[in-house]
Amino acid sequence: MNRPRLRVGRIAALNMYPLYHHLERTARDDFAFTDGVPTTLNRALVAGRIDVSAMSSIEFARHQDTLRLLPVASITASGAVDSIQVFSRAPLEELRTIAVTPHSATSVALLRILVGPSVRFVPQTGGVEASLARADGVLLIGDEALAARRAGAAPVATDLGERWTATTGLKMVFAVWAVRRDAAGLHDEVARLEHLLADAQRAYDRDPATVIRAAAQRFPFDEAFISTYLARLGYGFGRDERAALTHFYERAVAAGELERTPALAA
């Protein structure tokens, strides 16, 4: 009888490519990948349509009873991240309504922590221009934010990673890896994935140029831009990331974005 393949979520964006580049080359047929934006993969993992995935860090905390953290990888920034931006015509402190992306849960929660309860969030509809016709600002993430930033889509672009670090002095952990607690029968497959994720980080650190060249063939950005962007991101999960994530969860509880702070696996 064939052993089951682990169903793995794959965030279809440049920011996660250094990890998935390695997985694609080394995983063979061990995993069945499902592509999607973070919110889509969040829902798929919670619903049991996939077994394990990188996911929005706030959504892991919201579903901590059914998910287990894989403390081996993340998407983290220490300062500006470039791909999580509020575009507006006035500074962030002056905004009263913000159109928020449907593709990210962590970024929306982070924005609420940063702007407080008085700013009204509305759904994003269309691009920057259309959103700014009905709101004071618009929150974009991922490749969409990178493209808008390069295009100078609005007079003011506020980087939420930069704002968080300036406010707290800590890194910002935007995404973590989590597995369903009821996937106990796939223990060996999950252990192999953890091993490959650690390998992916080491392979990228040793030879980022290979990953950058491959990314330029897949995403609509040149190698120089990709190199600068990816240099802002970290993919590990160690003591500093755990401390920063715990503080983010504590702030999320205070802001009403989370019921309780989860205990993070060592």
KAVENRA-V271690 format. One record per backbone hydrogen bond with DSSP energy under -1.0 kcal/mol. CO is the residue of the C=O (numbers start at 0). NH is the residue of the N-H. E is the energy in kcal/mol with one decimal. If there is no record, write none. Layout:
BEGIN
co = [CO CO]
nh = [NH NH]
e = [E E]
END
This chain:
BEGIN
co = [5 6 6 7 9 10 12 13 15 15 16 18 19 20 21 22 26 29 31 33 35 36 37 38 39 40 41 42 43 43 50 51 52 54 55 56 57 58 60 62 62 65 67 69 69 74 74 75 76 80 82 83 84 85 86 87 90 91 95 96 96 97 98 99 102 104 105 106 107 108 109 110 111 119 121 126 127 130 130 136 137 139 140 141 142 143 144 145 146 147 155 157 158 159 160 161 162 163 164 171 173 174 175 176 177 178 179 182 183 185 186 187 188 189 190 191 192 193 194 195 196 197 198 199 200 201 202 207 208 209 210 211 214 214 218 221 222 223 224 225 226 228 229 233 234 237 238 239 240 241 242 243 244 245 246 247 248 249 250 251 252]
nh = [31 50 51 33 35 12 15 16 18 19 20 22 23 24 25 26 29 5 7 9 11 40 41 42 43 44 45 46 48 49 179 8 177 175 59 60 61 62 63 65 66 180 178 71 72 173 174 233 171 82 141 159 139 157 137 155 93 94 119 135 136 121 138 123 38 108 109 110 111 112 113 114 115 97 99 130 131 133 134 98 86 84 144 145 146 147 148 149 150 152 87 85 162 163 164 165 166 167 168 76 56 74 54 69 52 67 182 185 186 189 190 191 192 193 194 195 196 197 198 199 200 201 202 203 204 205 206 211 212 213 214 215 217 218 220 225 226 227 228 229 230 231 232 75 73 241 242 243 244 245 246 247 248 249 250 251 252 253 254 256 255]
e = [-2.8 -2.1 -1.9 -2.3 -1.7 -1.9 -1.1 -1.4 -1.1 -1.9 -3.0 -2.0 -2.8 -1.1 -1.5 -2.7 -2.4 -1.5 -2.2 -3.1 -1.8 -2.2 -2.7 -2.0 -2.1 -2.5 -2.4 -2.3 -2.3 -1.1 -2.4 -2.6 -2.4 -2.2 -1.8 -1.5 -1.8 -1.1 -1.2 -1.3 -1.1 -2.5 -2.5 -2.5 -1.0 -2.1 -1.4 -3.0 -2.9 -1.5 -1.3 -2.2 -2.6 -2.6 -2.1 -2.7 -1.9 -1.4 -2.7 -1.1 -1.1 -2.2 -3.2 -1.8 -1.5 -2.2 -3.0 -2.4 -2.1 -2.1 -2.2 -2.6 -2.0 -2.4 -2.7 -2.4 -2.8 -1.5 -1.0 -3.0 -2.8 -2.0 -1.3 -2.1 -2.4 -2.1 -2.5 -2.2 -1.9 -2.2 -2.5 -2.2 -2.2 -2.4 -2.3 -2.2 -1.7 -2.7 -2.6 -2.1 -2.2 -2.0 -3.2 -2.9 -2.2 -3.1 -1.6 -2.1 -1.2 -2.6 -2.5 -2.1 -2.2 -2.5 -2.1 -2.4 -2.5 -2.0 -2.2 -2.5 -1.7 -1.8 -2.9 -2.4 -2.2 -2.2 -2.0 -2.6 -2.5 -2.0 -2.6 -2.0 -1.1 -2.8 -1.7 -2.5 -2.7 -2.0 -2.5 -3.0 -1.5 -1.7 -1.6 -2.5 -1.5 -2.4 -2.3 -2.4 -2.6 -2.3 -2.0 -2.2 -2.5 -2.2 -2.4 -2.4 -2.3 -2.0 -1.7 -2.7 -1.4]
END
